[in-house]
Structures are given as structure tokens and as C-alpha cells.
Amino acid sequence: MGGATVPVISAEDLIVTKMLAGRPKDIEDVRGILRALLDKLDLRRVRRLLRLLERAIGQDDLASGFGKELAAARRKRRARLPPPRGKD
């Protein structure tokens, strides 16, 4: 911006911080990121970071909570896709 370098957080790291915070608004933000960027996200990185955090802080629900949100996002995406066309 105007010749200045502006650091930004990656979508993957943002998901991790939002899952760690865990407030309803944070989880809704994760859902929005998944809706917008599902095909572009490095999901392995997200899962790996969440598991590392779980071990570091003694919490065991971050990766599983993300897994539930990811599964829901995938279901919703499939529901929105048009049905496959048959060969005429």
C-alpha cells in the first residue's frame, strides 16, 4: 500500500486462529472462509496446525471441530451443484 509492505495472515492461519478462539462469530467466520475458498485452501496445513495446538495447550477438540465444519461446507457445496447431465 503506497509503497509499504503490509503483512497479512493466510486464510489457513486465520482458520486456525478462529478455531482456537472458538466463539460463535469465529466459527461463522470459518464457515465463510470455507464457502469462499474451499478449493484453494491447504487443508493439510490447517489440520496439522490444529493438532499441534491441541498438543501444546492440552485441548482435544480443535481438529475435530474443524472437521465438522469442513464436512458441513462440503455437504452444502454438493447440494448447490447442479445435478449431473445424462447423455442424450
GROMACS elastic network, one bead per residue, 0.5 to 0.9 nm:
[ bonds ]
;  ai    aj funct       b0    kb
    1     4     6  0.51245   500
    1     5     6  0.65987   500
    1     6     6  0.68824   500
    2     5     6  0.85528   500
    9    12     6  0.81777   500
    9    13     6  0.62793   500
    9    14     6  0.63068   500
   10    13     6  0.52002   500
   10    14     6  0.61200   500
   10    15     6  0.86313   500
   11    15     6  0.61912   500
   11    16     6  0.87111   500
   11    33     6  0.72995   500
   11    37     6  0.83155   500
   11    41     6  0.72978   500
   11    42     6  0.89445   500
   12    15     6  0.51802   500
   12    16     6  0.64254   500
   12    17     6  0.88554   500
   12    41     6  0.65655   500
   12    42     6  0.67031   500
   12    43     6  0.75024   500
   12    45     6  0.70803   500
   12    46     6  0.56165   500
   13    16     6  0.50052   500
   13    17     6  0.62397   500
   13    18     6  0.85454   500
   13    45     6  0.86290   500
   13    46     6  0.71114   500
   13    49     6  0.83132   500
   14    17     6  0.51483   500
   14    18     6  0.60624   500
   14    19     6  0.85272   500
   14    30     6  0.81923   500
   14    33     6  0.88971   500
   15    18     6  0.50800   500
   15    19     6  0.60502   500
   15    20     6  0.85058   500
   15    26     6  0.86350   500
   15    27     6  0.87461   500
   15    29     6  0.80970   500
   15    30     6  0.56485   500
   15    33     6  0.75873   500
   15    34     6  0.88075   500
   15    46     6  0.72814   500
   15    66     6  0.86635   500
   16    19     6  0.51656   500
   16    20     6  0.61396   500
   16    21     6  0.86707   500
   16    30     6  0.87993   500
   16    46     6  0.63287   500
   16    47     6  0.84954   500
   16    49     6  0.70324   500
   16    50     6  0.62888   500
   16    53     6  0.89715   500
   16    62     6  0.84919   500
   16    66     6  0.87428   500
   17    20     6  0.50419   500
   17    21     6  0.62097   500
   17    22     6  0.85521   500
   17    26     6  0.86246   500
   18    21     6  0.51076   500
   18    22     6  0.60916   500
   18    23     6  0.79254   500
   18    25     6  0.87326   500
   18    27     6  0.65547   500
   18    29     6  0.73757   500
   18    30     6  0.66470   500
   19    23     6  0.81600   500
   19    26     6  0.68148   500
   19    27     6  0.64882   500
   19    30     6  0.74272   500
   19    50     6  0.82333   500
   19    62     6  0.62946   500
   19    63     6  0.85443   500
   19    65     6  0.76970   500
   19    66     6  0.70185   500
   20    23     6  0.87066   500
   20    26     6  0.88032   500
   20    50     6  0.81297   500
   20    53     6  0.83363   500
   20    62     6  0.67254   500
   21    26     6  0.67149   500
   21    27     6  0.85881   500
   22    25     6  0.80424   500
   22    26     6  0.58208   500
   22    27     6  0.61322   500
   22    62     6  0.86170   500
   23    26     6  0.51121   500
   23    27     6  0.63317   500
   23    28     6  0.86657   500
   24    27     6  0.51865   500
   24    28     6  0.62145   500
   24    29     6  0.86337   500
   25    28     6  0.50091   500
   25    29     6  0.61617   500
   25    30     6  0.87122   500
   26    30     6  0.63217   500
   26    31     6  0.87257   500
   27    31     6  0.63345   500
   27    32     6  0.87193   500
   27    66     6  0.89812   500
   27    69     6  0.82914   500
   28    32     6  0.63158   500
   28    33     6  0.87521   500
   29    32     6  0.50028   500
   29    33     6  0.62597   500
   29    34     6  0.86100   500
   30    33     6  0.50953   500
   30    34     6  0.61485   500
   30    35     6  0.85818   500
   30    66     6  0.85462   500
   30    69     6  0.78398   500
   31    34     6  0.50904   500
   31    35     6  0.61375   500
   31    36     6  0.86497   500
   31    69     6  0.67057   500
   31    70     6  0.80409   500
   31    72     6  0.87737   500
   31    73     6  0.70143   500
   32    35     6  0.50388   500
   32    36     6  0.61715   500
   32    37     6  0.84764   500
   33    36     6  0.51695   500
   33    37     6  0.57912   500
   33    38     6  0.73864   500
   34    37     6  0.53458   500
   34    39     6  0.85465   500
   34    41     6  0.81683   500
   34    69     6  0.83149   500
   34    70     6  0.71135   500
   34    73     6  0.64559   500
   34    74     6  0.87531   500
   35    38     6  0.59950   500
   35    73     6  0.64662   500
   35    74     6  0.86995   500
   35    76     6  0.88062   500
   35    77     6  0.78391   500
   36    39     6  0.85279   500
   36    40     6  0.89486   500
   37    40     6  0.52810   500
   37    41     6  0.61348   500
   38    41     6  0.56435   500
   38    42     6  0.88901   500
   38    43     6  0.86690   500
   38    70     6  0.85690   500
   38    73     6  0.81167   500
   38    74     6  0.82944   500
   39    42     6  0.86637   500
   40    43     6  0.88646   500
   41    44     6  0.86950   500
   41    45     6  0.86683   500
   41    46     6  0.84846   500
   42    45     6  0.54692   500
   42    46     6  0.66664   500
   43    46     6  0.50104   500
   43    47     6  0.61948   500
   43    48     6  0.84812   500
   44    47     6  0.52152   500
   44    48     6  0.59905   500
   44    49     6  0.85126   500
   45    48     6  0.50888   500
   45    49     6  0.60496   500
   45    50     6  0.84849   500
   46    49     6  0.53014   500
   46    50     6  0.61435   500
   46    51     6  0.86659   500
   46    63     6  0.84289   500
   46    66     6  0.86789   500
   47    50     6  0.51163   500
   47    51     6  0.61714   500
   47    52     6  0.86124   500
   47    62     6  0.87862   500
   47    63     6  0.59399   500
   47    66     6  0.78756   500
   47    67     6  0.83792   500
   48    51     6  0.52252   500
   48    52     6  0.62185   500
   48    53     6  0.86737   500
   48    63     6  0.84210   500
   49    52     6  0.50391   500
   49    53     6  0.61616   500
   49    54     6  0.85650   500
   49    63     6  0.87386   500
   50    53     6  0.50814   500
   50    54     6  0.61113   500
   50    55     6  0.87407   500
   50    62     6  0.58955   500
   50    63     6  0.53999   500
   50    66     6  0.84969   500
   51    55     6  0.63459   500
   51    56     6  0.86090   500
   51    60     6  0.81518   500
   51    62     6  0.73303   500
   51    63     6  0.60839   500
   52    55     6  0.53034   500
   52    56     6  0.61756   500
   52    57     6  0.87485   500
   53    57     6  0.60481   500
   53    58     6  0.80218   500
   53    59     6  0.77287   500
   53    62     6  0.81405   500
   54    57     6  0.55075   500
   54    58     6  0.55046   500
   54    60     6  0.54648   500
   54    61     6  0.74873   500
   54    62     6  0.66309   500
   54    63     6  0.79145   500
   55    58     6  0.52494   500
   55    59     6  0.67437   500
   55    60     6  0.77117   500
   56    59     6  0.79505   500
   57    60     6  0.88847   500
   59    62     6  0.72292   500
   60    63     6  0.75105   500
   60    64     6  0.78760   500
   61    64     6  0.53324   500
   61    65     6  0.57653   500
   61    66     6  0.84616   500
   62    65     6  0.51488   500
   62    66     6  0.61879   500
   62    67     6  0.85647   500
   63    66     6  0.50809   500
   63    67     6  0.60631   500
   63    68     6  0.87222   500
   64    68     6  0.63090   500
   64    69     6  0.87531   500
   65    68     6  0.52081   500
   65    69     6  0.64537   500
   65    70     6  0.86727   500
   66    69     6  0.50802   500
   66    70     6  0.60299   500
   66    71     6  0.85241   500
   67    70     6  0.50382   500
   67    71     6  0.60739   500
   67    72     6  0.85594   500
   68    71     6  0.51595   500
   68    72     6  0.61859   500
   68    73     6  0.86126   500
   69    72     6  0.51177   500
   69    73     6  0.61435   500
   69    74     6  0.86456   500
   70    73     6  0.50646   500
   70    74     6  0.62076   500
   70    75     6  0.86503   500
   71    74     6  0.51234   500
   71    75     6  0.61996   500
   71    76     6  0.86559   500
   72    75     6  0.50724   500
   72    76     6  0.61613   500
   72    77     6  0.85336   500
   73    76     6  0.51724   500
   73    77     6  0.61104   500
   73    78     6  0.86879   500
   74    77     6  0.50373   500
   74    78     6  0.62259   500
   74    79     6  0.86337   500
   75    78     6  0.52023   500
   75    79     6  0.62388   500
   75    80     6  0.87898   500
   76    79     6  0.50572   500
   76    80     6  0.63681   500
   76    81     6  0.89116   500
   77    80     6  0.51988   500
   77    81     6  0.64710   500
   78    81     6  0.52658   500
   78    82     6  0.84255   500
   79    82     6  0.79891   500
   81    84     6  0.86202   500
   82    85     6  0.85874   500
   85    88     6  0.87244   500
